[in-house]
Amino acid sequence: MAGHKKIMRRIGLASFLLSVPYLFSFPAEGLSAAEPLTLQQAVSRALEDNHGLAAFRNSLAAQKEDIGIARSHYRPKISLEERFLRTNNPTFVFMAKLNQARFTAEDFAIDSLNDPAAENDFQTSLSLFQPILALQASVGIDMSETAYAAKKEEYYRRQESVALQVAQNYLMAQMAAEFVGVAQKGVEDAAEHLRIARVSYENGLGLYADTLRAATALTEAEQRLVSAEKNLRVARRSLGMLLGVEHPVQTGTDKLDLPLYDHAYYRNKVEERRDIQSMQFHFANAENSLRLSRAASAPTLGVGSSFQLNDSDVPFGNESDSWQVFAQLRWELFDGAKSKHEKQKASYRIAETRENLARLVNGAAFQVYESYLGVEEAQKNAELAHSALATAEEGQRLVRLRFENSLSPLVDLLDAQVSLDQARTNVLARQKEQQLATLRLCFESGVILEELGVEAQPAEDITDK
């Protein structure tokens, strides 16, 4: 009788679980508080709020400042300087008095010239220098602009990477929710098996051991449901992390149905990939580095002027003032073979970058090829999974009828149920694998944002704020 009461309690618990929304879905955590996001909305929000992209935006903005730094080398330099000097050095005393307009005939005395008294000199100077010819500065501007262009392409590729991660996590969250449905269906089936076993036992057509096995199967189904619910919560929280929030994000019921074009379409898109465009800019800068090393041996030319105040008593005083203008030509004729080695180094860098570019293009083409085959494989596996599910459903139905008519033991029904649960799970997994494979193909060919209907965050709007 004690065993009989336990079985009745198991039946009662199963009925309770089937009569109300399953309590392990944990709606109180806030998952249902927020509006569900479509996949497109989730990707768009991630492109705005993802912490990794936000960090890269700052890196991109910092890279842009290098352009201004490079341009500054061609702009005039203005400086204000105040210097104080106290000395009894004959030359400096002579010069200080002369600059202060305090020089007299007595200062020509031999004793005054050879052994002057200490003097103070406050010297204020305002200077201007304007480069006119500086090939290194000109090449430096080109290199900084090219480096920024490369960084922009990296930023766009980073957005595509985040879009892929968000889409993958979104699909995983959807699949986790569907797995919960499969697990709930498994609980329903297990509860029904327990009911049938109990009826058979009460009518003298079944064994008490069958009710125990059915009760164990129900417990195992409930455990799978608990795990499925946990996985759903983790998947939603993981999606929220990519969107830059600290709470779970609800997914919508929209289905990802990306078209599949022929392989040539994706292969032709490879060279337009953002990371390849970035590498092409890096190759251009490698060539610029050779120009920079050659410019080091070119002469530089600049003009300048200076206005000077001198006073013996106070800073910024004006006992006397003077000015000067000048031109400066500098040509380094020999630098210890430094420029020669810099040119050789630049040539090696060009060859290195050229090979890296070729490797990247070839690798991208292979990734597209592999991903395309992955999509075809996933499509075939999805079709086979649906076929296996239909077979498992029919097999479970027939075994259950035989068990109800005492023609098959409970173990056959439990085995059929295990096969059905696996087939249901496999169908969901294969469907998601097909979607994920198509996403991967779009990412490898550089068209993921276009296919998802999401616009990239423009680098110009970010860095010009």
Secondary structure, 3 states (H helix, E strand, C coil): CHHHHHHHHHHHHHHHHHHCCCHHHCHHHCCCCCCCECHHHHHHHHHHHCHHHHHHHHHHHHHHHHHHHHHHCCCCEEEEEEEEEEECCHHHHHHHHHHCCCCCHHHHCHHHHHCCCCEEEEEEEEEEEEEEECHHHHHHHHHHHHHHHHHHHHHHHHHHHHHHHHHHHHHHHHHHHHHHHHHHHHHHHHHHHHHHHHHHHHCCCCCHHHHHHHHHHHHHHHHHHHHHHHHHHHHHHHHHHHCCCCCCCCECCCCCCCCCCCHHHHHHCHHHCHHHHHHHHHHHHHHHHHHHHHHCCCCEEEEEEEEEEEECCCCCCCCEEEEEEEEEEECCCCCCCHHHHHHHHHHHHHHHHHHHHHHHHHHHHHHHHHHHHHHHHHHHHHHHHHHHHHHHHHHHHHHHHHHHCCCCCHHHHHHHHHHHHHHHHHHHHHHHHHHHHHHHHHHHCCCHHHHHCCCCCCHHHHHCC
